[in-house]
Amino acid sequence: MASILVVDDEIGIRDLLSEILNDEGHTVEAAENAQQAREMRARFRPDLVLLDIWMPDTDGVTLLKEWAGAGQLTMPVIMMSGHGTIDNAVEATRIGAMAFLEKPIALQKLLRAVEQGLSKPVPRPRLEPSMSTAMPSADPPPLLAEQSFPLDRPLREARDDFERAYFEFHLAREGGSMTRVADKTGLERTHLYRKLKQLGVDWGRNGRRPAPSSLQGLAGMPGALPGAPGTPSSAPPQAPLDDEDD
């Protein structure tokens, strides 16, 4: 089986994940902060790392970027967070993380993500321009296409939150290109613009990412999801002038 490093500042989460992964036959080491993670990564040489984003000394995304810049991202990394957003997920996957799990982490999602991480080659990170070499960077791995939505509420609200998360996911993955999103989702562009406006989704480009809105569901906290969106306009929104056909 594999050797896995769990990095999280909460002892309860470290112990729980270690117990689950040990029961699956893996060898597990745990670190409570970034400094311990650096030391254990050098000594332990894990096959996979489960890395929390919010830690007191150095956050997980910064540590991931540090490993990528030093050529030390030689193992799959799965990010974890109870307070993450789509921006966190996009940034982490751009750097080289292979998946993003929300807390509390469901057992089957954890085991499936670990199995997928151990079965795939380590993704080649996309570094910042100052960190890049002459060789072009590989495309980042896709965002983990899974979300959790509380079902104990009106159908309209649950449906709107699902659709909002669905379109935000595709906008983030396609870099905000309305042409590619329309093609992927099977919608006419006019219908797509109207739907995004109705759901309150920002379709900006050139570095602007979709508003987190429903993807605050990554926090895994009841009540963190927004309410129903506003009343849609009767006329379709004007297509952005800077959205070129790809």
Backbone hydrogen bonds, N-H to C=O, Kabsch-Sander energy under -0.5 kcal/mol:
donor,donor_aa,acceptor,acceptor_aa,energy
4,I,27,T,-3.2
5,L,48,L,-2.4
6,V,4,I,-0.5
6,V,29,E,-2.8
7,V,5,L,-0.5
7,V,50,L,-3.2
8,D,6,V,-0.6
8,D,31,A,-2.3
11,I,9,D,-0.6
14,R,10,E,-2.2
15,D,11,I,-2.8
16,L,12,G,-2.2
17,L,13,I,-2.7
18,S,14,R,-2.3
19,E,15,D,-2.4
20,I,16,L,-2.4
21,L,17,L,-2.6
22,N,18,S,-2.4
23,D,19,E,-2.1
24,E,20,I,-1.1
25,G,22,N,-1.8
26,H,21,L,-2.3
27,T,2,A,-2.7
28,V,26,H,-0.6
29,E,4,I,-2.2
31,A,6,V,-2.9
37,A,33,N,-2.0
38,R,34,A,-2.4
39,E,35,Q,-2.0
40,M,36,Q,-2.8
41,R,37,A,-2.4
42,A,38,R,-1.8
43,R,39,E,-2.0
44,F,40,M,-3.5
45,R,40,M,-0.6
45,R,41,R,-1.4
47,D,3,S,-2.7
48,L,3,S,-1.1
49,V,76,P,-2.2
50,L,5,L,-2.8
51,L,49,V,-0.6
51,L,78,I,-2.6
52,D,7,V,-2.3
52,D,50,L,-0.5
53,I,80,M,-2.2
55,M,53,I,-0.9
60,G,53,I,-3.0
63,L,59,D,-2.1
64,L,60,G,-2.6
65,K,61,V,-2.4
66,E,62,T,-2.2
67,W,63,L,-2.4
68,A,64,L,-2.4
69,G,65,K,-2.6
70,A,66,E,-1.6
71,G,68,A,-1.2
72,Q,67,W,-3.1
73,L,67,W,-0.7
74,T,72,Q,-2.0
78,I,49,V,-2.9
79,M,77,V,-0.6
79,M,99,A,-2.4
80,M,51,L,-2.4
81,S,101,L,-1.7
89,A,85,T,-2.0
90,V,86,I,-2.8
91,E,87,D,-2.6
92,A,88,N,-2.6
93,T,89,A,-2.4
94,R,90,V,-2.1
95,I,91,E,-1.9
96,G,92,A,-2.0
97,A,92,A,-2.7
98,M,77,V,-2.5
99,A,77,V,-0.9
101,L,79,M,-3.1
103,K,81,S,-2.0
103,K,218,L,-0.6
110,L,106,A,-2.4
111,L,107,L,-2.6
112,R,108,Q,-2.4
113,A,109,K,-2.5
114,V,110,L,-2.5
115,E,111,L,-2.4
116,Q,112,R,-2.5
117,G,113,A,-2.6
118,L,114,V,-2.3
119,S,115,E,-1.2
120,K,116,Q,-0.9
126,R,94,R,-2.0
127,L,125,P,-0.7
131,M,128,E,-2.0
132,S,128,E,-0.9
132,S,129,P,-0.7
145,A,143,L,-0.6
146,E,144,L,-2.0
153,R,151,L,-2.1
158,A,154,P,-2.0
159,R,155,L,-2.9
160,D,156,R,-2.4
161,D,157,E,-2.3
162,F,158,A,-2.0
163,E,159,R,-2.5
164,R,160,D,-2.6
165,A,161,D,-2.3
166,Y,162,F,-2.5
167,F,163,E,-2.4
168,E,164,R,-2.3
169,F,165,A,-2.2
170,H,166,Y,-1.8
171,L,167,F,-2.6
172,A,168,E,-2.4
173,R,169,F,-2.3
174,E,170,H,-2.2
175,G,172,A,-1.0
176,G,171,L,-2.6
177,S,174,E,-1.5
178,M,176,G,-0.7
181,V,177,S,-2.2
182,A,178,M,-2.6
183,D,179,T,-1.9
184,K,180,R,-2.7
185,T,181,V,-2.7
186,G,182,A,-1.2
187,L,182,A,-1.4
192,L,188,E,-2.7
193,Y,189,R,-2.8
194,R,190,T,-2.2
195,K,191,H,-2.5
196,L,192,L,-2.6
197,K,193,Y,-2.3
198,Q,194,R,-2.3
199,L,195,K,-2.1
200,G,196,L,-0.9
200,G,197,K,-0.6
201,V,196,L,-2.7
208,R,205,R,-1.3
215,L,212,P,-3.1
216,Q,213,S,-2.0
217,G,214,S,-2.0
218,L,215,L,-2.1
219,A,216,Q,-2.3
220,G,217,G,-1.8
224,A,221,M,-1.9
243,D,240,P,-1.0
244,E,242,D,-1.2
